[in-house]
Each structure stands twice: as structure tokens, then as C-alpha cells.
Amino acid sequence: MIDISKWGKDHWSLLAYVETCCVERMGLDYNRMRCNENKHPLLRGAACCNIKWESIYSTRSKEGLIEGHDDWDCLEDLDNDGFIKILNTPSILITVVEMTTKGTEAVHQIRKHKADGGTFTTFEYK
């Protein structure tokens, strides 16, 4: 689990993406998820794990790359910190998530930040 103070572009953009999926009532598109098949062998063969993992795909944090950490790890971080709720175990079938009040409020802050010219990389959760 990565401390929220270190979250960068990948965590915040994933939260905004999850919120869009929840609003549109669609599941996560696994083609959009970075997957380290070595850490998530159950997802091997899913669309997200069709590309051989390389360290350059690791999560970007405020302090640099978090080696081996992928979008599924970011999703778990979002769940552990109360921004979303993962309702089932990620599988090659479908991953069901829902937004929490905290997550919805954070996405509101993200959208305001971006509307004011900010980026996911420069976002600071308050």
C-alpha cells in the first residue's frame, strides 16, 4: 500500500477514470489498466496483461516510479484509503467498484483543479 501523500498522476487519473465508469454504469476497460502479470497472475490472459510487463510501466508517484506497482495496485490503494469500494475480486470477467463519498469529493477537487489548468501530476488532495 502506498501512502496517499506519495500518490501522483497514476492514482489520481485512475480515480477519475473509475468515477467515469461508475457514472456511465460501465465496467472497467481492462485495456486501459496497466497490469503486472507477475503480481496478478489471475489476470494473465486478460486484455490488460497481454503486454509483457516492463519496469517503465510502474506507477508514477510524487517521488518517482514505484517499481512493479500497477493500476490494480493503485485500485487497491484507492480502496484501502476509502475513495472507492471494490465489490469483488478482480478477475478476467469483470471488476465491480463503487464510489464512496470521499472518492466523489476527491474527484470534484480533481475536476476543479484540472479546470483551473492543473494536471493529475500536480493535484494535491485536501
WOCOR-V995678 format. One record per residue. RES is the residue in one letter. PHI is phi in radians with two decimals (999 if undefined). OMEGA is omega as a letter, one per 40 degrees, with the letter a starting at -180 (999 if undefined). Layout:
RES:PHI:OMEGA
RES:PHI:OMEGA
This chain:
M:999:a
I:-1.73:i
D:-1.10:a
I:-0.99:i
S:-1.14:a
K:-1.76:a
W:-1.08:i
G:-2.27:a
K:-0.91:a
D:-1.18:i
H:-1.16:a
W:-1.25:i
S:-1.21:i
L:-1.14:i
L:-1.04:i
A:-1.11:i
Y:-1.14:i
V:-1.04:i
E:-1.08:i
T:-1.07:i
C:-1.07:i
C:-1.18:i
V:-1.11:a
E:-1.46:a
R:0.99:i
M:-2.19:i
G:-1.34:i
L:-1.14:i
D:-1.49:a
Y:-1.09:i
N:-1.13:a
R:-1.68:a
M:-1.81:i
R:-1.27:a
C:-2.28:i
N:-1.57:a
E:-1.11:i
N:-1.26:i
K:-1.56:a
H:-2.23:a
P:-1.09:i
L:-1.17:i
L:-1.60:i
R:-1.01:a
G:1.70:i
A:-1.23:a
A:-0.92:a
C:-1.24:a
C:-1.87:i
N:-1.44:i
I:-1.86:i
K:-1.09:a
W:-1.13:i
E:-2.28:a
S:-1.05:i
I:-1.16:i
Y:-1.48:a
S:-1.07:a
T:-1.07:i
R:-1.54:i
S:-2.00:i
K:-1.15:a
E:-1.87:a
G:2.02:a
L:-1.27:i
I:-1.78:a
E:-0.90:i
G:1.43:a
H:-1.36:a
D:-2.11:a
D:-1.14:i
W:-1.19:i
D:-1.18:i
C:-1.05:i
L:-1.05:i
E:-1.14:i
D:-1.08:i
L:-1.05:i
D:-1.20:a
N:-1.08:i
D:-1.63:i
G:1.45:i
F:-1.47:i
I:-2.43:i
K:-2.24:i
I:-1.45:a
L:-1.63:i
N:-2.64:i
T:-1.28:i
P:-0.96:a
S:-2.51:i
I:-1.33:i
L:-1.50:i
I:-2.90:i
T:-1.96:a
V:-1.78:i
V:-2.31:i
E:-2.39:i
M:-1.39:i
T:-1.78:i
T:-1.03:i
K:-1.03:i
G:-1.15:i
T:-1.11:i
E:-1.13:i
A:-1.14:i
V:-1.12:i
H:-1.03:i
Q:-1.09:i
I:-1.08:a
R:-1.10:i
K:-1.12:i
H:-1.00:a
K:-1.22:i
A:-1.10:i
D:-1.51:i
G:1.77:i
G:-1.38:i
T:-2.22:i
F:-1.04:a
T:-1.12:a
T:-1.67:a
F:-1.18:i
E:-2.18:i
Y:-1.31:i
K:-2.08:999
